[in-house]
C-alpha cells in the first residue's frame, strides 16, 4: 500500500515530512531460525555491525542527484541531522506544544531513530545516514515510478538496503509535468507501509503464496523499491 501527501506551504511540508517518516519507519531485522546444513566451505566474514540500543531504528537517506554542486539536489549533512532530531523529539512527545496543535494528546513512545553509521557491507559511512548517488534523471523523476521499479537493477541495487535493517528514504526532485495526471511537483513524499517484522507479523499477512506472502516477508526481500521517497524541492 502506498500513501501520498500534497501540500502548498513550506511549513506544512515540513510537518508532513515528519508524518511520512512516522508511517514508514520500520523495526528490527530479520532472523532465520532454521539450522543450516554443514558445509566444508570457509565461513565468510560477517559485516561489521555497530551496537544499536533497543528500540533504536537506523535510517539512511539515499540522496539522488545529477549535479552534486546543486544544494537542492544534494543538501548538506546538517539537514539530515536536523530532521532526525525533529523526529526523535516528536516521538519523545516534546516537538509540539499544546498551543501548536490544540487538543492533540502526545506521549513518549520510547522509540528513537539514528542515522546509520555503516552500509550493508559494514563499511563506515563518510556521512552518517547519508548515501549520495549520482542517478540519471533524478532532477525530474517520478517517485511512484521509482518505488514500484525493480530493486535488482544496476541503478537501484546500490540504493536498496535491507529494509529489515534500515529505513530507506530516497531524496530527489519529483516529476514536474504541469497539467497532467503524472505531475508530482506538489507532492511532498510517498511511502509504502512498514515492512513486516520477524517477531510481530502484521494482521492479514498470513499464507505463503504470492498474493498473501505472509512468512515469506521474514526471509525474502521485496523485488521492488520498498521504502519511501521525499521531494527535495
Number of C-alpha atoms within 10 A of each C-alpha: 6 14 13 12 15 15 15 10 9 11 9 13 19 13 11 17 18 17 14 22 21 15 14 22 23 23 23 19 16 19 12 9 6 6 6 7 5 6 7 5 6 6 7 6 6 8 12 13 14 11 6 11 8 11 13 14 21 23 23 23 23 21 23 24 25 17 14 15 10 10 11 15 23 20 17 12 12 9 10 18 16 11 15 19 16 17 22 19 15 20 18 16 16 14 14 14 12 11 8 9 9 9 8 10 9 15 10 12 11 12 14 19 17 18 21 24 19 20 19 16 10 13 12 15 14 10 16 20 26 22 19 19 17 15 15 12 14 22 20 17 19 21 25 20 11 18 21 15 15 18 21 15 11 9 14 17 12 14 22 23 21 15 24 22 17 25 29 26 26 25 24 27 24 25 22 16 13 10 7 8 7 12 15 22 19 17 19 25 27 23 24 20 18 20 21 23 20 19 12 9 15 13 8 9 15 14 12 12 10 8 9 13 15 18 17 18 19 19 13 10 17 15 13 16 26 28 25 28 28 22 22 19 15
